[in-house]
Amino acid sequence: MAIKGLGRGKPMTTGDLADRLGIRHHSAVGLIDRLLSKSLVKRQPSAQDRRQVLLALTPKADSLLAQLSTAHRDELRRLSPLLHTLLTYFKPKG
């Protein structure tokens, strides 16, 4: 989601991902390696700076995120009445 949320056409580096997730660079590298092993991201050399490696989601990752988004939206719809009740009940007075 952190990669997808950056927006289309905006490149993300390992350092960018680490910053967005609030983790250390080496932890982001490990995460990226695991995503690579599942064919969910790919590394691409930057056209502007060959020292820089950019991250991109694969079609498989896009499909998985779409499925998760649908499931989460359905769950929020199911819980909406309860959430409304709780928010109304615990609404600050004054």
C-alpha positions as CSV (number, residue, x, y, z in Angstrom):
1,M,0.0,0.0,0.0
2,A,2.9,2.4,0.7
3,I,4.2,2.0,-2.8
4,K,0.7,2.2,-4.4
5,G,-0.2,5.2,-2.3
6,L,2.7,7.3,-3.6
7,G,0.8,7.8,-6.8
8,R,1.1,6.7,-10.4
9,G,4.2,7.9,-12.1
10,K,6.1,8.8,-9.0
11,P,9.1,6.6,-8.5
12,M,9.9,5.2,-5.1
13,T,13.3,4.2,-3.8
14,T,14.1,1.9,-0.9
15,G,14.9,4.9,1.2
16,D,11.5,6.4,0.4
17,L,9.8,3.2,1.4
18,A,11.7,3.1,4.7
19,D,10.7,6.7,5.4
20,R,7.0,6.1,4.6
21,L,6.9,3.0,6.8
22,G,9.0,4.5,9.6
23,I,11.6,1.7,9.4
24,R,15.3,1.5,8.9
25,H,16.8,1.2,5.4
26,H,18.0,-2.4,6.0
27,S,14.5,-3.4,7.2
28,A,13.0,-2.0,4.0
29,V,15.6,-4.0,2.0
30,G,14.4,-7.2,3.7
31,L,10.8,-6.4,3.1
32,I,11.5,-5.6,-0.6
33,D,13.4,-8.9,-0.9
34,R,10.4,-10.8,0.5
35,L,8.0,-8.9,-1.9
36,L,10.4,-9.8,-4.8
37,S,10.3,-13.5,-3.9
38,K,6.5,-13.4,-4.2
39,S,6.6,-11.5,-7.5
40,L,4.8,-8.5,-5.9
41,V,7.4,-5.8,-6.7
42,K,10.2,-5.3,-9.2
43,R,13.4,-3.2,-9.0
44,Q,14.2,-0.9,-11.9
45,P,17.2,1.2,-12.5
46,S,16.4,4.9,-12.7
47,A,16.7,6.5,-16.1
48,Q,17.9,9.7,-14.6
49,D,20.4,8.4,-12.1
50,R,21.8,4.9,-12.7
51,R,22.9,4.7,-9.1
52,Q,19.3,4.8,-8.0
53,V,17.0,1.8,-7.9
54,L,13.3,2.3,-8.2
55,L,10.5,0.1,-7.0
56,A,7.3,-0.8,-8.9
57,L,4.4,-3.0,-8.2
58,T,3.7,-5.9,-10.4
59,P,0.3,-6.7,-12.0
60,K,0.0,-9.5,-9.4
61,A,0.4,-6.9,-6.6
62,D,-2.1,-4.6,-8.1
63,S,-4.6,-7.5,-8.3
64,L,-4.0,-8.5,-4.7
65,L,-4.4,-4.9,-3.5
66,A,-7.7,-4.6,-5.4
67,Q,-9.0,-7.8,-3.7
68,L,-7.9,-6.6,-0.3
69,S,-9.5,-3.2,-0.9
70,T,-12.8,-4.8,-1.8
71,A,-12.7,-7.0,1.3
72,H,-11.9,-4.1,3.6
73,R,-14.6,-1.9,2.1
74,D,-17.2,-4.7,2.5
75,E,-16.0,-5.2,6.2
76,L,-16.4,-1.4,6.8
77,R,-19.9,-1.5,5.4
78,R,-20.8,-4.4,7.6
79,L,-19.4,-2.6,10.7
80,S,-20.8,0.8,9.8
81,P,-23.9,0.6,12.0
82,L,-21.8,-0.5,15.0
83,L,-19.2,2.2,14.4
84,H,-21.9,4.9,14.1
85,T,-23.4,3.7,17.4
86,L,-20.1,3.8,19.2
87,L,-19.1,7.2,17.8
88,T,-22.5,8.6,18.8
89,Y,-22.3,7.1,22.3
90,F,-18.7,8.2,23.0
91,K,-19.2,11.7,21.4
92,P,-17.5,14.3,23.6
93,K,-20.0,16.5,25.3
94,G,-19.7,20.2,25.4
